[in-house]
Amino acid sequence: MISGLCPPGEAPNGGLLSIAYGLASLVFEERDEHEWLKRRFFMLEELLAESWVFREWREKALEEGLKQGLQQGEEKGRKEGRKEEREESLLREIQRQRQILLAFVQARFPSLTQLTEERCKAFDNPEQLQTLILDVGLAQSEQEVRKCLFDDK
């Protein structure tokens, strides 16, 4: 087929060679046939790359690649955005619970406010803070509050 499209003494027709290469790729399905076809057209690669058909295929492949890349990027961005939202929500909840704890201590045991502020920073788990709030709320003395603040549950 190649020799028919590239007669001796004539300039090869890149457009026809490109189409022939594309059609041949539809016929050959085995890996060794793919390799053979690549070797046959390798010497014409530069000529084929400049043909209008290959340029058109390349542009289409580039457009599809860009579209796919944008879709993947958007999906990744949405996932990262949701993750950031969850993290921000968790931080807001931790901050809210720390404020509740401080309000309890300020109302019942004002002399422990500064200690509570310092110890609050060590707690970064909402469930842990919730338990601490309950324990401090039920405490009858400063000694019990101190125990709660330094007790790692």
C-alpha positions, -999 to +999 in steps of 0.1 A: +000+000+000+028+024+009+046+018-023+014+025-043+010+058-025+047+068-028+056+060-065+094+065-072+103+100-084+070+116-071+065+135-039+046+114-014+010+124-007+010+130+031-028+132+033-033+099+016-005+083+036-021+096+068-055+081+059-038+048+049-021+047+083-053+054+101-072+027+081-044+002+085-046+007+122-082-005+121-073-037+104-043-048+125-053-057+160-025-078+173+005-062+191+031-076+167+010-062+138+010-028+155+047-029+158+051-039+121+028-011+110+047+014+131+080+003+115+065+006+080+054+041+086+083+052+108+103+065+078+074+086+068+067+100+103+079+135+096+059+137+064+028+123+081+031+147+110+028+176+086-002+163+067-036+180+072-051+147+085-026+142+113-028+179+122-066+176+124-063+143+145-037+160+168-059+190+173-089+168+182-068+147+205-054+178+222-089+192+226-101+159+241-071+158+264-077+193+276-114+186+282-106+155+302-079+173+321-103+201+330-129+176+341-104+158+363-091+191+377-127+203+385-134+170+402-102+171+422-110+207+431-145+198+443-131+169+464-104+192+480-130+219+486-153+194+504-124+182+525-114+218+534-151+225+543-152+195+566-119+205+582-131+241+587-164+228+602-145+206+626-123+236+637-154+258+642-170+230+663-138+226+684-136+264+689-173+266+699-169+238+724-138+254+739-158+286+744-186+267+761-161+251+784-145+285+792-180+300+799-187+272+824-154+277+842-157+315+843-192+312+858-184+286+884-147+287+891-133+321+878-099+315+894-094+286+869-101+306+838-065+311+827-056+275+834-086+263+814-077+286+785-042+270+784-055+234+788-082+239+762-056+241+735-046+205+742-080+192+733-087+189+695-114+163+695-151+175+698-162+144+716-134+148+741-143+184+747-180+175+751-171+150+778-149+176+795-177+202+794-200+177+811-174+168+837-166+204+845-203+212+847-208+184+872-177+193+893-183+204+928-148+219+935-118+235+919-099+204+927-124+183+906-121+208+877-083+206+878-085+168+877-108+170+847-085+194+828-055+172+833-072+138+830-066+125+794-096+104+785 
